[in-house]
Amino acid sequence: MALWTINQPQDHDVYTIVYLLKDALKSAISDAWFFERTALPKADVRGAGHAEIAARLGRFREGCKTFQEREALMLMKMMRARNWASELRKLAPDFQDEIEQMLEATSACEALQAEFVRDAQRMFNGGGSLSRFLSLRQPDPRSANQPIHGGSYLVGGRTALFELRTACEVFLAQIDDVFFAARAEELSDLLPDPAPVPVGYLEAPTHDGPLALPLALLEDATSANTDAPPLH
């Protein structure tokens, strides 16, 4: 299904939005894979001296800050993708169902992004605690809402990362299929047909008899080998 608009300026706007939308989706997916492939930091200080305890706690804080910043960036990119998807909805009416599905699957991003807004009441309630931040990202094994898939990281302590990543990946594949697969086929139809290959051009040469060196060349090669000094 090709989604071409009526006039050229509008067609330009559609593909500008599509490229920006794809860029936001790819970047958000890259951040999501970071969380699924990176272990959560741990503050294990058992059996360590005072200096080692300070060093381990420093590394723990840095690891937590990295997770906080990366999660905030991922949510910002998903929100940007949602905004571009809403703009695309105005110009691509035949793509409405896919857009609505993506917006519904990522509807929690706005509320999740609010978790990173600093306010005095939230900080007083322990919202700034790094240990609390990590504990909320790990689902309770006793909970009935434990995800059945491998990606068990909870974005904002509420939404499974797997669900958000899958929604972005499915929508990205739908964009490629609708906006670029059809265009590639139409461009290939515009290319000229390849020139015909001459008859026999790619065929191997044929010989009437077995290939053999002349007798004189064989005798010269044999004498050259016998006269050469031995290698040590």
C-alpha positions in Angstrom: 0.0 0.0 0.0 1.5 3.3 -1.1 0.6 6.5 0.6 1.2 9.2 -1.9 -0.3 12.6 -1.4 -1.9 14.8 -4.0 0.7 17.6 -4.4 4.4 17.7 -4.1 4.8 20.0 -1.1 2.5 17.8 1.0 4.4 14.7 -0.1 7.6 16.3 1.0 6.0 17.1 4.4 4.9 13.4 4.8 8.4 12.0 4.2 10.0 14.7 6.4 7.8 13.6 9.3 8.4 9.9 8.5 12.2 10.3 8.6 12.0 12.2 11.9 9.6 9.6 13.3 11.9 6.8 12.3 14.9 8.5 13.9 13.1 8.9 17.2 11.9 5.3 17.1 15.3 3.9 16.4 17.0 5.9 19.1 14.4 4.9 21.7 14.7 1.2 20.7 18.5 1.5 21.1 18.0 2.8 24.7 15.5 0.0 25.4 18.1 -2.6 24.4 20.6 -1.0 26.7 18.3 -1.8 29.7 17.7 -5.3 28.6 21.4 -6.1 28.1 22.8 -4.2 31.1 22.7 -5.5 34.7 21.3 -3.2 37.4 24.1 -1.8 39.6 24.5 -3.3 43.1 26.0 -1.8 46.2 27.7 -4.9 47.7 30.1 -3.7 50.4 30.5 -6.9 52.5 34.0 -7.6 53.6 35.4 -4.4 52.1 37.5 -1.8 53.9 36.6 1.8 54.3 38.3 3.0 51.1 36.9 0.1 49.1 33.4 0.8 50.5 33.6 4.4 49.4 34.8 3.4 45.9 32.0 0.8 45.5 29.3 3.2 46.7 30.7 5.8 44.2 30.4 3.3 41.3 26.9 2.4 42.5 25.8 6.0 42.4 27.3 6.5 39.0 25.6 3.4 37.7 22.2 4.5 39.1 22.6 7.9 37.6 23.4 6.4 34.2 20.1 4.3 34.4 18.1 7.4 35.4 19.5 9.5 32.6 19.1 6.8 30.0 15.5 6.1 31.1 14.6 9.8 31.0 16.1 10.1 27.5 14.3 7.0 26.2 11.0 8.3 27.4 11.7 11.7 25.8 12.4 10.0 22.5 9.2 8.0 22.7 7.2 11.1 23.5 8.9 12.8 20.4 7.9 9.7 18.3 4.3 10.0 19.6 4.3 13.7 18.6 5.5 12.9 15.1 3.0 10.1 14.8 0.2 12.5 15.7 1.4 14.9 13.0 1.6 12.0 10.5 -2.0 11.1 11.2 -3.1 14.4 9.7 -1.3 13.7 6.4 -1.6 9.9 6.0 -5.3 8.9 6.5 -4.7 5.3 5.2 -2.2 4.8 8.0 -4.6 5.6 10.8 -5.0 2.2 12.3 -1.2 1.6 12.8 -0.7 5.1 14.3 -3.6 4.6 16.7 -2.2 1.2 17.8 1.2 2.7 18.5 -0.2 5.7 20.4 -2.3 3.4 22.5 0.6 1.0 23.3 2.8 3.9 24.4 0.2 6.0 26.2 1.9 5.5 29.5 5.0 7.4 28.4 3.6 10.8 29.5 2.8 9.7 33.0 6.2 7.9 33.2 8.1 10.9 32.1 6.5 12.9 35.0 8.4 10.6 37.4 11.6 12.5 36.5 10.2 15.9 37.4 11.8 17.1 40.7 9.4 18.4 43.3 9.8 18.9 47.0 7.0 16.6 48.1 8.4 13.7 46.0 11.9 14.2 47.3 10.5 14.2 50.8 8.7 10.9 50.2 12.0 9.3 49.1 11.6 9.8 45.4 15.2 10.8 45.1 16.6 7.6 46.7 18.8 5.6 44.3 18.0 2.4 46.1 14.3 3.1 45.8 14.7 3.9 42.1 16.3 0.5 41.5 13.9 -1.5 43.6 10.9 -0.1 41.6 12.6 -1.2 38.3 12.6 -4.8 39.4 9.3 -6.6 39.5 8.3 -8.3 42.7 8.7 -12.1 42.2 5.6 -12.6 44.4 3.5 -10.3 42.3 0.8 -11.8 40.0 1.7 -9.2 37.4 5.2 -10.6 36.9 6.0 -10.5 33.1 6.2 -13.8 31.4 8.9 -12.6 29.0 12.6 -12.1 29.6 12.5 -8.3 29.6 11.5 -7.7 33.2 12.7 -4.1 33.6 9.9 -1.8 34.7 10.0 1.7 33.3 9.0 4.2 35.9 8.4 1.2 38.2 5.1 0.5 36.4 5.3 -0.4 32.7 7.2 -3.4 31.3 10.1 -2.2 29.1 9.3 -5.2 26.7 5.9 -3.7 25.9 7.2 -0.3 25.0 10.1 -1.7 22.9 7.9 -4.1 21.0 5.4 -1.3 20.2 8.2 0.8 18.8 9.7 -2.1 16.8 6.3 -3.1 15.3 5.5 0.5 14.3 8.9 1.0 12.8 8.5 -2.2 10.7 5.0 -1.0 9.6 6.5 2.4 8.5 9.2 0.7 6.4 6.6 -1.6 4.8 4.1 1.1 3.9 6.3 4.1 3.0 9.4 2.6 1.6 8.8 -0.9 0.3 6.3 0.4 -2.3 8.6 3.3 -3.3 11.5 0.9 -3.8 9.3 -1.3 -6.1 8.2 1.8 -8.2 11.8 3.0 -8.5 13.0 -0.4 -9.7 10.3 -0.3 -12.4 11.8 3.0 -13.6 15.3 1.6 -14.1 16.2 0.4 -17.6 16.5 -3.2 -18.3 20.0 -4.6 -18.1 21.8 -5.0 -21.4 21.7 -8.6 -22.8 24.9 -10.6 -22.4 26.5 -11.7 -25.7 26.1 -15.4 -26.5 29.1 -17.4 -25.2 30.5 -14.4 -23.2 30.3 -16.2 -19.9 31.1 -19.7 -21.2 34.4 -21.3 -20.4 36.7 -21.8 -23.4 36.7 -25.3 -24.9 39.7 -27.4 -26.0 39.8 -30.3 -28.5 42.4 -32.2 -26.5 43.9 -32.3 -23.0 46.0 -29.3 -22.1 49.8 -30.0 -22.0 53.0 -28.1 -22.0 55.3 -28.5 -25.0 58.0 -31.2 -24.5 60.8 -28.6 -24.8 59.4 -26.5 -22.0 59.1 -29.5 -19.8 62.7 -30.5 -20.4 63.9 -26.9 -19.6 61.9 -26.8 -16.4 63.3 -30.2 -15.3 66.9 -29.2 -15.9 66.4 -25.9 -14.1 65.2 -27.7 -11.0 68.1 -30.2 -11.0 70.7 -27.4 -11.5 69.4 -25.3 -8.6 71.3 -25.5 -5.4 69.5 -27.2 -2.5 67.8 -25.1 0.0 69.1 -25.1 3.6 
